């Protein structure tokens, strides 16, 4: 999409959407079926596993891992790894309380 930056040595899998203005820094590893929304920023060396979703304006600190089917909420700032299937929101990003 327009204005996307994907830097050197980044690996992007099949069926990945990188929306307008998103930044995927050097040495990132993006697996298949990932969606990186408008204006999201991934620092260097971030790993995003299959079917994860990173919402609008989220920032992911370098060297962090986003698990399979994890969701990073809009505007969240991720400074720790996110486990498989977990939704994180806020600054700093924390797991969403689902009330279960």
C-alpha positions as CSV (number, residue, x, y, z in Angstrom):
1,X,0.0,0.0,0.0
2,X,1.0,3.6,-0.3
3,X,3.7,4.9,2.0
4,X,4.7,1.5,3.3
5,X,8.3,1.0,4.3
6,X,9.7,-2.5,4.5
7,X,13.4,-2.3,5.3
8,X,16.4,-4.5,4.6
9,X,16.4,-8.2,5.5
10,X,12.7,-8.2,6.5
11,X,10.9,-11.4,5.5
12,X,7.2,-11.2,4.6
13,X,5.1,-14.3,4.2
14,X,2.2,-15.2,1.9
15,X,-1.1,-13.4,2.0
16,X,0.2,-10.6,4.3
17,X,-1.5,-7.2,4.3
18,X,0.7,-4.2,5.1
19,X,-1.6,-1.1,5.1
20,X,-0.9,2.5,4.2
21,X,2.0,4.1,6.1
22,X,3.0,1.1,8.1
23,X,6.7,0.5,8.8
24,X,8.3,-2.9,9.0
25,X,11.9,-2.4,10.1
26,X,15.1,-4.4,9.3
27,X,15.3,-8.1,10.1
28,X,11.5,-8.4,10.9
29,X,10.0,-11.8,10.3
30,X,6.4,-11.8,9.3
31,X,4.6,-15.1,8.8
32,X,1.7,-15.9,6.6
33,X,-1.8,-14.4,6.8
34,X,-0.7,-11.4,9.0
35,X,-2.5,-8.0,8.9
36,X,-0.5,-4.9,9.8
37,X,-2.9,-2.0,9.8
38,X,-2.5,1.6,8.8
39,X,0.4,3.4,10.5
40,X,1.6,0.5,12.6
41,X,5.3,0.5,13.4
42,X,7.4,-2.6,13.9
43,X,10.9,-2.0,15.3
44,X,13.9,-4.1,14.0
45,X,13.9,-7.8,14.5
46,X,10.2,-8.2,15.4
47,X,8.7,-11.6,14.7
48,X,5.0,-11.7,13.9
49,X,3.5,-15.2,13.8
50,X,0.7,-16.6,11.6
51,X,-2.7,-14.9,11.5
52,X,-1.7,-12.1,14.0
53,X,-3.3,-8.7,13.6
54,X,-1.6,-5.4,14.5
55,X,-4.1,-2.6,14.6
56,X,-3.9,1.0,13.5
57,X,-1.1,3.1,14.9
58,X,0.3,0.3,17.2
59,X,4.0,0.3,17.9
60,X,6.0,-2.9,18.6
61,X,9.4,-2.6,20.2
62,X,12.4,-4.1,18.5
63,X,13.1,-7.7,19.2
64,X,9.6,-8.5,20.4
65,X,7.5,-11.5,19.3
66,X,3.8,-11.4,18.5
67,X,2.2,-14.9,18.8
68,X,0.1,-16.8,16.4
69,X,-3.5,-15.3,16.2
70,X,-2.6,-12.6,18.7
71,X,-4.2,-9.2,18.4
72,X,-2.5,-5.9,19.1
73,X,-5.1,-3.1,19.7
74,X,-5.1,0.3,18.0
75,X,-2.4,2.6,19.4
76,X,-1.0,0.0,21.7
77,X,2.7,0.1,22.6
78,X,4.1,-3.4,22.8
79,X,7.3,-3.7,24.9
80,X,7.0,-7.4,25.8
81,X,6.3,-10.6,23.9
82,X,2.6,-11.4,23.2
83,X,1.6,-15.0,23.6
84,X,-0.4,-17.0,21.0
85,X,-4.1,-16.0,20.9
86,X,-3.8,-13.1,23.4
87,X,-5.2,-9.6,22.7
88,X,-3.2,-6.7,24.1
89,X,-4.3,-3.0,24.4
90,X,-3.0,0.2,25.9
91,X,0.3,1.9,26.8
92,X,2.2,-0.1,27.7
93,X,0.2,-3.0,26.1
94,X,-1.4,-5.4,28.6
95,X,-3.7,-8.4,28.0
96,X,-7.3,-7.5,27.5
97,X,-9.5,-8.5,30.4
98,X,-12.3,-10.6,28.8
99,X,-14.2,-11.1,32.1
100,X,-13.9,-14.9,31.9
